[in-house]
């Protein structure tokens, strides 16, 4: 296998933790199996489906690294994938809320990914049902352990504190709503991932550190992008002759190509899971002023791609009103993820506590003790208080 690889060759190895405490805490075995399954089965099937529907390779959703080899032997799990950094991809700065263009770009990619699920449900229901049957939830599985529930409730207390440290008019009502959510938090997360109406296969962990980008050269012919070069067999069966003319990639100065990493918690759920997680963990209040318009653009991109994949009545299949209803019911999932992650997202890498080291040496020490300093970080206080207010303002909480 390595004989035919160009030299030099750069790979990324993802390796599961080996200590039993960390393995059980992170449910390592299940998550490595999930990622292997997504790369071995789900994404290749999506790729074949897009090809069979005549979608040109350049348009199809193939925004993920290629895996060279993976193994899921209990205790020795690893995934070896091509290093996208070696192909010019990089991370967005994680402490910065994303710019509008980048948010729109991510939402458009999510729309194109979600569209495949909707199209397959209509056109290849058996194959789709088969894939989904293997995607049981791995994190919010009832009954939630009492220590996990305590952990979640403390996160709400921290959020309420950010309102006190960065007060604004109307915070009384927001804090009151947060107190109610405190008791529902764990169950709310379970309910969000258990919903079975209008579901798609979600990336499941769609936040800034799992999205890489590279600036797009003015003239890209789409060859070596660190992907599997998607055997461009021209078996288009005459499907797409009419598509060549809409080449409207307006290459703005800052056009970017994206790749989505870390598919370990891919799940079957409402699209609102991916949308709310990304929106509430990776943007700020200022950008969310434009959330209604962004959701419209996501929906248009979704329907457009459903149509391109041969879906009949895509717009009726998942109307915009239904998306809004899903956000009203399930955007609390993204809020739940923001409560859990924002204090570390708002930190520069070097200020993050070394949780791994702590877990190697102790029984489950109160990891929160390590995180205390992060809670006084002005960036966290500003972002978290903004998320709380917006959740209430949009009627999502």
Buried (B, 14 or more C-beta within 10 A) or exposed (E): EEEEEEEEEEBBEBEBBEEEBBBEBBBBBBBBBBBBBBBEEBBEBBBEBBBBBBBBBEBBBBBBBBBBEBEBEEEEBBBBBBBBBEBBBEEBEBBEBBEEEBBBBBBBBBBBBBBBBBBBBBBBEEBBEEBBEEBEBBBBBEEBEEEBBEBBBBBBEBBBBBBEBBEEEEBEEBBEBBEEBBEBBBBBBBBBBEBEEBBBBBBBBBBBBBBBBBEBEEEEEBEEBBBBEBEEEEEBEEBBEEBEEEEEEEEEEEBBBBBBBBBBBBBBBBBBBBBBBBBBBBBBBEBBEBBEEBBEBBBBBBBBBBBBBBBEEBBEBBBBEBBBBBBBBBBBBBBBBBBBBBBBBBBEEEEBBEBEEBBEEEEEEEBBEBBEEBBEBEBBBBBBBBBBBBBBBBEBB
